[in-house]
């Protein structure tokens, strides 16, 4: 079966204050349909930059990103994006936020009502349908953001540290919700995180990235059956292995900062 996402020789260079910064260098990665991939690494390793290239928000400087056989040149309905900041419309209720994309696509009103009702129930938001984002907890807001993306029925979900700002209990609850949805619909997920434990809990494969320039340091397959027990020996052995890989890059980052000349 051909990969759903094919990334070949991708580089990304940004110009900052008159100098070039290489954010990504020679990224090669295939993602199969229905696979759950986590991009893991320290801040500054290019995880979000790579995700934005797949989304079509920031095309690569060189190389190609191909989704379902077509080169990515712009955002598209085949790729739904969930951000850490929720990105909800504050003037719309929960129900209206979820329905927004379907209304833009001019779906029949009966179909919109049916789909929104399904998602409200799936994400346990029925009692909050008439609330506004300001009245919701962070976890509830993220549920709404996920529901809004699911409403569009995109085959690919791109998630940029969506649970990073949440407390540990809410985060685990939403991880379980996401896995439940993924197992039911088998969408392809590319999920950015800096949490080693989160990546092991969620992913089929973990793509560990190097500090700038971002390259793929190692791809680690997670063979443990779900649901995964974070207290198990196998889980913690893998956690130690990944921690060593990530800390190598964090140390390299710290050393680079020490060597940088002081600003005038």
Steps between C-alpha positions, in 0.01 A plus 500: 500500500646842404556752781228755561764763581834492317767748608812505284822698552318788669700806605365818655701821532377816672654845462527672839668837561700474182624146560376162390386240751472139384195362680472167314763307307455191282179370660382169354194334649209283386176476697259217425120542491354473849839527672552704818836681485651724770769758423715527814789726590611808694375849418663629183538164327250581225205281606239770439680617186471150355134478601431836333666374182266199497205730569598730213535807721875534440630321187852355518791692351606180322365148471142378475206412722251274324161406643296230329712535187474880465764757593400724791496866394237645736267398783221264397191326637684167503714625792337622821714700743466519878709765678608538862320836521156349416430762226129518581272790405420670834172646372363157403351232724649153517237376256565783253877455521467133407254577220705785350701298247195310382311825451787643294484186284125567462396162633124443538365626833365157589842345440673771708264446792549124482880519479534757777271294723717191443816690592348665806414153627831341397705763685257528792410861424119468492453701820724781370356551151369852580807614695764739368875422504563743785272291720692177438806343658813448290418133458147576382627757253737245354216249468309760298804568282536127429127466430515791253779330305324161510186662360682554171583127486858560385687169457813654656520672841798726567536589868748757633551433873122511552519391866818685596332769709271266696540350847613137514158348580318691225782419262469125565123514457535672163774260391256216567224683311731551204604133496135394518415721200808383310422133558140552386570701184863401426597844381867568436642710786823701512536632855767742623608470864797570725373244753676164483229326701224643279674378185533144638140499621360606161721408206557207269835658413694784663713722277778647716637822351835671547550854616543756220541423225211263552572156363365156587726357768317170541160343433384278786215251460276446802391137504309508830128418472248768595395609755856555617602500863747782581609310813604187308863395462475503120356854499772632729782326313387676182463825693866476611614431142312799365612724785865433408432589135316822587749606768787465253327760285414724796866491608611587147255791501635627833858477376414696186344775709815524716718533189286775347667844520339758723284762328646850469 
